[in-house]
Amino acid sequence: MLFDLRPKTRREEIFDREREFNELEKSLETYPITLLLGIRRVGKSSILRAYLNERPGVLIDCRELYAERGHLTRDELVKELQSRVSLLGKLTSRFKVSLNLKFLTLEPRELSLREVFRELNDLGEKLGGFIMAFDEAQYLRFYGSRGGKELLALFAYAYDSLPNLRIVLTGSEVGLLHDFLKITDYESPLYGRIAGEVVVEPFDRKTSIEFLRQGFREAGLNVSETEIKEAVKLLDGVPGWLVVFGVEYLRERNFQRAMERTLRIAKGLVMGELEELRRRSPRYVDILRAIALGYNRWSLIRDYLAVRGTRVPDPRLYALLENLKKMSWVTEEGDTYRITDPVVATVLKD
């Protein structure tokens, strides 16, 4: 069903993303590393999970690993890979070869990631390729003591020497992921190595309306065009929010109550993300609130902060706005800034 809050795991469960699936397929055929990019809740993880349901590979949630300790270690990453590969072997009967890999039987401290990558490459030779995917890969910059540089060196090794291994990195903080990889920086281990890119965009208005129509049709519920169009007007084309609204409408059978519950759920999710952002710098949230309230030019943001008793030096304000762009919280259009996700803007206005 389209109105299912769990991440999708099959291609047929995903609405109108054939272009993205085709681009991902072509990129993996061409490039050793592929970036799957898009804002939060746009459906990157569902696309990747569904694709991996058809191909041998594993998915590591980097944000989840980071959240446990506030950093990532080699042992934790090896242990997670062991768990995912072992689970893969238990859940599927499609493989015609044994998954009895040496690295699955050893303690993480006895292994190097390079050994693990080599074994997975050997497995890929038997299976026609193997995909190692890292969801929210910008969190890999918290790996080890050198900002994840050891991993970049390992990715470079895989790029050059492991032809049966493909690496997919997803990121909702697109600029930070690019900054982490530093493919155009000659000091980066990945310098000069071209990565494929697949960008997952929010639905346009027409597609969003059709998404809600089909979701309600699947549920056997007749919802007026006026209510569907109003929901799209308020929630825009982010599939995650449209799904929440669909679920809540099926529960309430009333547009107003369903939208109120949707925005309340959104507020809970967004506030958690804003709190994480605030820990990086409280100025980030102040700037976002200014933009949400209509103070959307550089000088207006500076004046808004000053009126609230916060004077930020011009170079610092510029750097903060650039970081918000890299983290995909805002976009810049000419001389104005806009909150990328309109639901986030609604939450910030409260």
Secondary structure, DSSP 8 states (H G I E B T S, - for coil): --S-SS---SGGGSSS-HHHHHHHHHHHHH-SEEEEE--TTSSHHHHHHHHHTTSSEEEEEHHHHHHHHSSB-HHHHHHHHHHHHHHHHHH----SS----GGGSS-GGG--HHHHHHHHHHHHHHHT-EEEEEETGGGGGGBTTTTTHHHHHHHHHHHHH-TTEEEEEEESSHHHHHHHH-TT-TTSTTTT---EEEE-----HHHHHHHHHHHHHHTT----HHHHHHHHHHHTT-HHHHHHHHHHHHHH--HHHHHHHHHHHHHHHHHHHHHHHHHH-HHHHHHHHHHHTT--BHHHHHHHHHHTT----HHHHHHHHHHHHHTTSEEEETTEEEESSHHHHHHHH-
